[in-house]
Structures are given as structure tokens and as C-alpha cells.
Amino acid sequence: MKEQRYQIQIDDVIVTVTKKRMKNMYLRIRKEDGSVQISAPHHMSRENIREFAGSHLAWIKAQQRRWFIERGSDVGTPVYGKAQIEERKRLLKDKVLFLIERWEPVMGVKVSGVTIRQMKTRWGSCNAGTRHININLALLEKDEDCLEYVVVHEMTHILEASHSAVFWGYMDRFYPDWRRVRQRLNRT
């Protein structure tokens, strides 16, 4: 049987899973880049692999912390390879599309497209004219309600482009808890 490779996310950790001909499951942290790798037999289910990774999450985080410290890196800033960044973008885009699908009928707007990008100064942006939304990849590491707040915020710009009283009125109507969530988002 041919080797299979895919990625899963446990908490804020991306794990690359390789299914191949073998008897047991193995977990390792790559010395080259600090990434998490699991090798598993073909017959092992995705759920069993996810449970295995989850049961070792404390060990994984400790090993990655050690990896960052040894290299003088910022412990809170993981180093991701290109493939991992693309996978993280895909994971976040799926979450964003799910939220958009939920909120479009509630808000009466239609989003034309979504781009996930690494942004330095914003959580998101919206081109009200084209109805296209950009979302910061860093939101993947935030709570679900923080992501939902940003998605609703950007969708509200389709109704009102500026941060006027009208805009905040829409936010109060659609997402009444936005102040608390925004405060928590910007604090973490």
C-alpha cells in the first residue's frame, strides 16, 4: 500500500501524519524545524491518531518549547514550513467559510470570496465594493468566538463601509457581545 500523508490540528499544534507499512505508531519532533510528525500503520483510524496526538500534547508542547529555547527563538512564535502554512490557511478558510454560510442569511449579505493571509496590523479587512474578505492567519490560534467576531465585523462592512454609528449599530444588532470579545481578542 502507498504512503499517505496529511495534517491534523490538535489545539494550536499542526501534526503531519504519515501512514505507511509498519506495526506501531511513532511520534517525533523534527530537529530541523521543530515540527510534529506521527508515523502510523495504514489500518490506524484518524480518530485513534488524533487521540494519540492529544494524549501526548503536553509532551509535544514541552519539546517544542525546548526546541525554540535551544535556538534562541521566541517560544510563542512557532516556525512553520511552507506546506504547514498552506495547511493552516486551508484549516482556517474552512472555519471562515462555515461562519460565513451561517451568518449570510442572518445579515442579509453575500460574501464573494475569502482570502487567508498573514497580516501584521489587522485581524481582517473587507472590500465593500467587491464583498471580498481577508482574514489574518493568526486567528487560527485564537478562540472560536474571536474568529466569529472578526468574520461578522468584516461582513458588516458590506452593509456599511466605514466604522460609523450605523456600522456599530449593525454590530450591536447582529453580534451584541462584540465589545467583550474584541477586548479579549486584542488583549491576547
N, C-alpha and C positions, 0 to 999 in steps of 0.2 A: 504494500500500500504506500502511496506517495505521501511525503511530508506535508503537513498542513500548518500554516502559521496565521495567527490572528491576535488581536489585542483585546484585553478587558480592562475595566477600571474598577478598582477597589478603593473606596474612599477617594483620596486625591492621587492615588498611585496608578500609573499605567503599567500593566503587566503584559509582556509579549509571551504568548503561549505557542509552543511548537509541539504538535502531535506527530509522533513517529513510532517506529518499531522499537519497543522497549517494554520492560516489565513494570517498573516503578516510576513514580513521579519525582522530579527533582526541581528544586528552587535555587536560584543563584542571583547574585548581584554582579553585573559585569564590571570588571576592574577598569575597563576602558572608558566607560561613560556613566557608571552608577545605575544603569537601567536594570529593571527586574525581568528575569527570564524564568519561565517554567517549561520544562520538558515533560511530556506526558504520553502514555500509551494511547494508541488510536481509540481503544474501547472506552476510555475515560470520558464521562459526560462533562459538558460545560459547567453544569451545576456543581459537580464534585470538584472540578478545578477551581471554580470561584470560591467554594467553601474552604478548600485547601489554602488558597492565597489569603483569604480573610482570616483564617486561623493563625497565619504567620505575619499578620500586618504589623504588629508591634516590633517583631524582629526585623522585618523589611525596613521600617522607618528608622530603626536604630542603626542598621547597616548603612543606609543611605546617608544618614546624618554623619556617621563616621567617615564615609567616602568624601563628603563635602568638606569636612573639617580637615582631613588629611591634605586636601588640595587647596586649602585656604579660600574655599568658595563660601558664598553666603548660604548658610544652611537652609534658609527658607526659599531659595531660588533653585528649583530643580533644573538640571540640564537635560534637555530633550533632543534627540536626534530628529532629522527631517521626517522620517517615517512616523515617529511618535507624535510630532507636532501635527501632521496631517490627520492622524487618527484622533487626536484630541479635538481638532477642528470638526471632524465628522461627528464625534460624540456630542459636542455642544450644539452643532447645527441641528441634529435630530431633536434635542431638547427644545431648542428655539422654535423649530417648525411645529412641534407638538403644542407649544404655548400659543403660537400664532393661530393655529387651527382652532384652539379653544376660545381665543379672545375675538377673532374676526366677527363672528355673529353677535357677540355681546356688544361690541363697539360700533358695529356697522361700517367697518373699513375693510379694505382688501390690500394686503401686502404683496408687492410684485416680486420681491426676491430678498434673499438674506445672504450676507457675506460675513464670515467669521474672520477676524483679523487680530493681530497683536497690536494693541493701541497703547500709547504711553500716557495720554492725559484724559481719556474719556472711557466710559463704560459702554457707550453706544452712540450711534448717530442715525439720522433718518433724512433722506432726501424726500421732502414732502411732495415735490413735483413728480418724481418717478415712483414714489411709495416704496423705495428700496431701503432696507435697514442694514446697518453694520453693527455687529456685536463684538465686544472685546473678548478674546480667547481667555483672559484671566478670570472671567466669570465662571468658568468651569470649576474653579476652586472655591467658589462662594456657595452659600446656601441657596436652595431652590427658590425661596421667596425673593431673594435678591435678584436672581436671574429674571423671575417673573416681573418684578418691579421694573427692571430696565426694559424688558420687552414691551410692557404696557406703556411705559413712558415714551418709547420710540414710536409705537403705534399711534399714540395720542398726537404726535407731531403731524400725522397725516390729516388730522382734523384741525389742528392749529399749529402752524409752523413755529411761532415764537413761544417764549416762556411768559406769555401774558396771563392776565387774570382768567381769561377764557380757558387757556391751557390747563391751569391749576384747578379750575372748576371741573373740567373733564376728569382730571386725575382724582379729585375728591369723589366724583360720581362712580368712576369705574374701579378705582383701587383705593378705598378710603384709608387704608393703613400705610399709604405710601411714605409719609413723613418718618415713621418709626423705622421702616425697612431701609429707606435711603440713609438715615442716620447710622444704622448698623453697617450698611454696605460701605460707607465712606470711613467708618471707624476701623474696620478690619483690614 
